[in-house]
């Protein structure tokens, strides 16, 4: 039992020492939309496009007929 407690104490000591590595964040995020045509987008259009492909526009459904 003493051997088990010693191994547990070693594990606790290793965990409590913590990590002293200094990790630098070298990640650079590129813009999602790159305009390669002559058409200029407004700021509102660019924010909408930068929300991504899975962004869902909210629309009000008119009862009685389908709205596309």
N, C-alpha and C positions, 0 to 999 in steps of 0.2 A: 504494500500500500504506500510505503514511503517513496518508492521509485515512481509511482503514478503521480504523487503530489509534486515531486521534483520536476517531472516533465510538464505538469500543468503550470507550475510556477515559471518555468522557462518560457512557455508559450505566452503567459500573461506579460512577462517582462518584455518580450519581443514586440507584443502588440502595443504596450503602453509607451515604448520608446518613440514610436511614430516614425514617419518617413521624413528625411531631411533633404530630399531631392527637390530642387527648384525647377519646376516644369514651366517652360515658356509657351505661351499660346501663339503658335505660328500659323494659325488658320486665317485665311483671307476669304471672305465671301464675295463672290462676283455677283453683279446684278443679274436678275433672272431674265430680263428682256433686253435684247440688243437690237436696236433699230438699224437695219442695214438698207433701208429704202429712203427715199426723199421725203416721205410723209412725216410731218412733225406731230407727235402726240402731245396732248395737253397734260398738265400735272395730274388731273383727275383720271385720265385714261391710263397714264403710266402707273399710278398707284393701284388701279384695278388690275392691270396686266401683271404687276409684280406680286399679286396675291397668289398666283399660281394657277395651274390647270384644274385643280380640284375645287376651286372657289365656286360657290353656288350663288348666283344672283337671286335675290328675293323679289318675287313678283306677287301682286295681288290677283287671286283667281276670281274671275267673274262667274258667278253662279249661272248655270244653265247652258254654258258653252265652254268649250275647252280653249285655253289660251296657250299659244306656243311661244 
